[in-house]
Amino acid sequence: MLSADVIVIGLGSMGGAAANALAQRGLSVLGLERLWPSHNRGSAHGGTRIIRQSYYEGVDYVPLLLRAYEGWRRLEEQSEQKIVTITGGIYIGDPEEETFTGALRSARQWNLPHEVLSSAEITARFPAMRPADHAVGLFEANAGFVNPELTTAANIQVATEHGARLHFGEAVRSWTATRGGGVEVVTDHGTYGADRLVVAPGAWSAQLLGEVGAPVASERQVMYWFEPGYSPGRPVFEDYAVGRQPVFIERTDGNEQVYGFPIADGPGGGIKIGFFHEERPTDPDAIDREVLPFEVARMQSRALELFPHLTGRLIDAKTCLYPSAPDDHFMIGLHPEHSQVTVATGFGGHGFKFVPVVGEIAADLSTRGRTDLAIDLFSLDRPALHG
């Protein structure tokens, strides 16, 4: 039976980062992934994921984001890959809406560089956008996006360079804690033993973790790419491109919150946009990946409220899975019954920007049983999970 110091289940965004962090600490690591490297069946694909620091979801996230930014740069250096693109970010809402007020609260509490812009000022600086007249926005220059496929590949690359053994196309069927304080993992191909286990299964959390802490629901999400429309005498593409258009989040007048990116792949590309929550629970092995015309129409109608000239054709639409906890906060900690098992799940639609620091936290918990980073918000026994 093949053995290791630590087995990592799931080599997507978080599991790959954990395997990388553990391998760099000198441990023997065995990673197990049901699909292929940087696959497009979970939560880590689609070319771009927002990174930002003025976090409307809560001020407690900011120190982890600052740590994650250090990790992104380190991953770029170690892998010799260009992963991060800084574009600036604008978070728009009614003056009392959490998209704006929460971002402002985080920026002020942590002294993050930022600007507050009126609707007219937003349009003057970013001509593609036409927010509601009463809307306001917080702009932070340090925001941007990372490439999720390159991120996952880079963690795999660096982990392997540090001795990790990573198996792809090998689904885990079960894991058990052994009497001696270790673990045993059974896959389609064999049985493995280790002293410790990290379980980072993403959308497959229910199958591998049950309801540890709380049930984790896998939600079907759709990402859309629209081509800018034509405006006589005006180079419309430039208004939407990296260098002119920032990443954005907007919710005004009670509409559904949207997020999106500038055109990242040059002329002929499209602006990427999506709803934050579509709340369509699904089985990750039976997800409907067909995007229907009514879904496209709904998204384009909403997009036109913010981008009135985004009248071009749909270039592409892709489905994605969000594994979410009931309160939308992450779930990270030692398994309540087996202290040799570290759990990392429930990252929903806002976890990717934390990839490097989650890898570090998982490595801390697995090797030391604790971390010096503040993760109480993500406790597996927090009251919000049992309400």
C-alpha positions in Angstrom: 0.0 0.0 0.0 1.5 3.3 -1.1 1.9 5.7 1.8 2.6 9.4 2.4 2.9 11.9 5.2 -0.2 13.7 3.8 -2.9 12.7 1.2 -4.8 15.6 -0.4 -8.2 14.7 -2.0 -9.0 17.1 -4.8 -6.3 18.9 -6.9 -8.4 21.8 -8.1 -7.8 25.4 -6.8 -7.7 24.8 -3.0 -6.4 21.2 -3.0 -3.7 22.0 -5.5 -2.6 25.0 -3.3 -2.6 22.8 -0.2 -0.5 20.1 -2.0 2.0 22.8 -3.1 2.3 24.3 0.4 2.7 20.9 2.0 5.3 19.8 -0.5 7.3 23.0 0.0 7.4 22.2 3.7 9.2 19.0 3.0 6.4 16.5 3.5 5.7 13.6 1.3 2.5 14.4 -0.4 0.1 12.2 -2.4 -2.6 14.1 -4.3 -5.7 12.4 -5.8 -8.0 14.0 -8.4 -10.9 12.4 -10.1 -10.5 14.5 -13.3 -7.6 15.9 -15.3 -5.3 18.8 -14.5 -6.9 22.2 -14.7 -10.2 20.6 -15.7 -13.4 22.6 -16.7 -15.9 20.6 -14.7 -15.7 22.3 -11.3 -15.1 25.8 -10.1 -11.6 26.7 -11.5 -12.1 27.6 -15.2 -13.3 30.3 -17.4 -10.1 32.3 -17.9 -10.6 34.9 -15.2 -11.4 35.3 -11.5 -11.6 38.6 -9.7 -9.0 39.5 -7.0 -9.8 42.5 -4.7 -9.1 43.8 -1.2 -11.9 46.2 -0.3 -14.1 43.3 0.6 -17.8 44.0 1.0 -18.4 40.5 2.3 -16.7 41.3 5.6 -13.8 43.2 7.1 -12.4 40.0 8.6 -11.4 38.7 5.2 -9.0 41.6 4.4 -5.9 40.4 6.3 -6.3 37.0 4.5 -6.6 38.9 1.1 -3.4 40.8 1.8 -1.6 37.6 2.6 -3.1 36.0 -0.6 -1.7 38.8 -2.7 1.7 37.9 -1.5 1.0 34.3 -2.4 -0.1 35.2 -5.9 3.2 37.0 -6.6 5.2 34.1 -5.1 3.3 31.6 -7.2 4.1 33.6 -10.3 7.7 33.7 -9.5 8.0 30.0 -8.7 6.1 28.8 -11.7 7.4 31.5 -14.1 3.9 32.1 -15.2 1.9 35.4 -15.7 -1.1 34.7 -13.5 -2.2 38.1 -12.1 -3.5 41.1 -14.1 -4.2 44.3 -12.2 -7.0 46.4 -13.8 -8.5 48.2 -10.9 -12.0 47.4 -9.5 -15.2 49.4 -9.2 -18.0 48.3 -6.8 -21.2 50.1 -7.6 -24.5 50.3 -5.7 -27.1 52.5 -4.1 -25.5 54.7 -1.4 -26.8 52.3 1.3 -26.3 49.0 -0.6 -23.8 46.5 0.8 -21.8 46.2 -2.4 -20.7 49.8 -1.9 -21.0 50.3 1.8 -19.3 47.0 2.7 -16.4 47.7 0.4 -16.1 51.2 1.9 -16.1 49.8 5.4 -13.3 47.4 4.6 -11.2 50.0 2.8 -11.5 52.4 5.7 -10.9 49.9 8.5 -7.7 48.6 6.8 -6.5 51.9 5.3 -6.7 50.5 1.8 -6.2 53.0 -1.0 -9.5 53.8 -2.6 -11.7 56.5 -4.2 -15.4 57.1 -3.9 -17.0 58.1 -7.3 -20.3 59.4 -8.2 -22.2 57.9 -11.1 -21.1 60.7 -13.5 -17.5 60.3 -12.3 -17.7 56.5 -13.0 -18.9 57.1 -16.6 -16.2 59.8 -17.2 -13.5 57.5 -16.1 -14.9 54.3 -17.6 -16.9 55.3 -20.7 -18.5 51.8 -21.3 -20.4 52.1 -18.0 -23.7 54.0 -17.3 -24.7 53.4 -13.7 -28.0 54.7 -12.4 -27.8 58.4 -11.7 -28.1 58.0 -7.9 -25.5 55.2 -7.8 -22.0 55.5 -6.2 -18.9 53.4 -6.5 -15.8 52.5 -4.7 -12.7 52.2 -6.9 -9.6 50.4 -5.8 -6.5 50.4 -8.0 -5.2 47.1 -6.6 -8.0 44.9 -7.9 -7.8 42.8 -11.0 -8.0 39.2 -12.0 -6.1 35.9 -12.0 -6.2 33.1 -14.5 -7.8 30.1 -12.8 -6.5 27.4 -15.2 -3.0 28.8 -15.0 -3.3 29.0 -11.2 -4.2 25.3 -10.9 -1.5 24.3 -13.4 1.1 26.4 -11.5 0.3 24.8 -8.2 0.6 21.4 -9.7 3.9 22.3 -11.4 5.5 23.7 -8.2 4.2 20.9 -6.0 5.6 18.3 -8.4 8.9 20.1 -8.5 9.0 19.7 -4.7 8.4 16.0 -4.8 4.6 15.7 -4.6 3.1 12.6 -6.3 -0.1 13.7 -8.0 -2.6 11.2 -9.5 -5.2 12.4 -12.0 -8.2 10.5 -13.3 -8.4 8.7 -10.0 -11.7 9.1 -8.1 -11.8 8.7 -4.4 -14.5 6.3 -3.2 -14.0 6.6 0.5 -11.7 7.6 3.3 -11.5 6.4 6.9 -9.6 7.3 10.0 -7.5 4.4 11.3 -7.0 3.3 14.9 -3.4 4.4 14.9 -4.3 8.0 14.2 -3.8 7.9 10.4 -6.1 7.6 7.4 -6.8 5.2 4.7 -8.1 6.3 1.3 -9.8 4.0 -1.3 -9.9 5.0 -4.9 -10.8 3.3 -8.2 -7.2 2.2 -8.5 -6.2 1.2 -5.0 -5.8 1.9 -1.3 -3.5 4.4 0.2 -2.4 5.2 3.7 -1.1 8.4 5.3 -0.6 10.1 8.7 -2.8 13.0 7.7 -5.5 13.9 5.2 -6.6 17.2 3.5 -10.1 17.0 2.0 -10.7 19.8 -0.6 -13.3 18.3 -2.9 -15.0 21.4 -4.2 -18.4 20.6 -5.7 -18.0 17.0 -4.6 -18.0 17.9 -0.9 -21.3 16.2 -0.1 -20.0 12.8 -1.4 -16.7 13.0 0.5 -17.6 14.9 3.7 -21.3 14.4 4.2 -22.6 17.1 6.4 -19.5 17.9 8.4 -20.2 21.3 9.9 -23.1 21.8 7.5 -24.3 20.5 4.1 -22.4 22.1 1.2 -24.6 22.7 -1.8 -23.2 22.7 -5.3 -24.8 25.5 -7.4 -24.9 25.7 -11.1 -23.6 29.0 -12.4 -23.2 30.4 -15.9 -20.5 32.8 -17.2 -21.3 34.8 -20.3 -19.1 36.6 -22.9 -20.7 39.3 -24.9 -19.2 41.2 -27.8 -19.5 45.1 -27.7 -21.9 46.7 -30.1 -20.9 49.1 -32.9 -20.9 52.8 -32.4 -20.1 54.9 -35.5 -16.9 56.8 -35.3 -15.9 55.4 -31.9 -13.5 52.5 -31.2 -15.9 50.8 -28.8 -13.6 47.8 -28.1 -11.1 50.1 -26.3 -13.7 51.1 -23.8 -14.1 47.5 -22.6 -10.5 46.4 -22.8 -7.9 45.8 -20.1 -6.3 49.2 -19.4 -9.6 51.1 -19.7 -12.3 49.0 -18.1 -11.8 47.6 -14.6 -13.3 44.5 -13.0 -16.7 45.4 -11.6 -19.5 44.4 -9.2 -22.8 46.2 -9.3 -26.2 46.0 -7.6 -28.5 49.0 -7.8 -32.3 49.4 -7.2 -32.7 45.9 -5.8 -31.6 44.2 -9.1 -29.6 41.0 -9.0 -26.0 41.6 -8.3 -23.6 41.2 -11.3 -19.9 40.9 -11.6 -17.6 41.0 -14.6 -14.3 41.6 -16.4 -12.8 43.7 -19.2 -12.1 42.1 -22.5 -8.9 40.1 -21.6 -8.1 38.4 -24.9 -7.8 41.3 -27.4 -10.0 42.4 -30.4 -12.6 39.8 -31.2 -13.0 38.9 -27.5 -15.9 39.7 -25.2 -16.7 41.2 -21.9 -17.3 38.5 -19.3 -20.3 38.9 -17.0 -22.4 36.8 -14.7 -24.9 36.8 -11.8 -23.3 36.3 -8.3 -26.0 33.8 -7.2 -28.3 31.9 -9.4 -29.2 29.4 -6.6 -29.8 26.4 -8.7 -28.6 23.4 -6.7 -27.3 20.5 -8.7 -25.5 17.2 -8.7 -22.0 17.9 -9.8 -22.0 14.6 -11.8 -25.3 15.5 -13.5 -25.1 19.2 -14.1 -27.0 20.6 -17.1 -24.2 22.3 -19.1 -26.5 23.5 -21.8 -27.2 27.3 -21.6 -30.7 28.1 -22.8 -31.8 31.1 -24.8 -33.9 32.5 -22.0 -30.8 32.5 -19.7 -28.8 34.4 -22.3 -31.6 36.9 -22.7 -31.9 37.5 -19.0 -28.2 38.1 -18.6 -28.0 40.4 -21.6 -31.0 42.4 -20.4 -29.3 42.9 -17.0 -26.0 43.7 -18.5 -27.5 46.4 -20.7 -28.6 48.3 -17.6 -24.9 48.9 -16.8 -23.4 48.7 -20.3 -25.9 50.3 -22.7 -23.7 49.6 -25.7 -23.1 46.0 -25.0 -25.4 45.0 -27.8 -23.2 42.6 -29.7 -23.6 38.8 -30.1 -23.0 36.2 -27.4 -19.6 34.8 -27.9 -19.7 32.0 -25.4 -21.4 30.8 -22.2 -20.0 28.2 -19.8 -21.3 26.5 -16.7 -19.5 26.5 -13.4 -20.1 24.9 -10.0 -20.1 26.9 -6.7 -19.9 24.8 -3.6 -21.5 27.0 -0.9 -22.1 26.8 2.8 -25.5 28.0 4.2 -24.1 31.4 5.2 -21.8 31.8 2.2 -18.6 31.9 4.4 -15.9 29.3 3.9 -15.6 26.1 5.9 -12.0 25.4 7.0 -10.8 23.5 10.0 -10.0 20.2 11.6 -12.6 17.5 11.2 -14.7 17.5 14.4 -14.2 13.7 14.9 -10.8 13.1 13.4 -8.1 15.7 14.2 -5.8 14.2 11.5 -8.2 15.3 8.8 -8.3 18.9 7.5 -11.4 20.2 5.8 -11.4 23.0 3.2 -14.7 23.6 1.4 -17.7 25.9 0.9 -15.8 28.5 -1.1 -18.8 29.4 -3.2 -18.4 32.2 -5.8 -15.9 34.3 -3.9 -13.2 31.9 -2.7 -10.8 31.8 -5.6 -9.0 35.0 -4.7 -7.9 33.3 -1.5 -6.2 30.3 -3.2 -2.6 30.9 -2.0 -3.6 31.6 1.6 -6.1 28.7 1.8 -3.2 26.4 0.8 -1.1 27.9 3.6 -3.9 27.5 6.1 -4.5 23.9 5.1 -0.8 23.1 5.5 -0.7 24.8 8.9 -3.7 22.8 10.2 -2.4 19.6 8.7 1.1 19.9 10.1 0.6 21.8 13.4 -3.1 21.4 14.1 -3.6 25.2 14.2 -2.8 28.3 12.2 -1.7 31.8 13.2 -4.0 33.3 10.6 -7.5 34.4 11.7 -10.0 31.8 10.5 -12.6 31.8 13.3 -15.1 33.0 10.7 -14.8 29.7 8.9 -15.1 27.4 11.9 -16.9 24.1 11.2 -18.9 24.5 14.4 -20.1 28.1 14.0 -23.7 28.7 15.0 -24.7 29.9 11.5 -24.1 26.4 10.2 -26.6 24.9 12.6 -29.5 27.3 12.5 
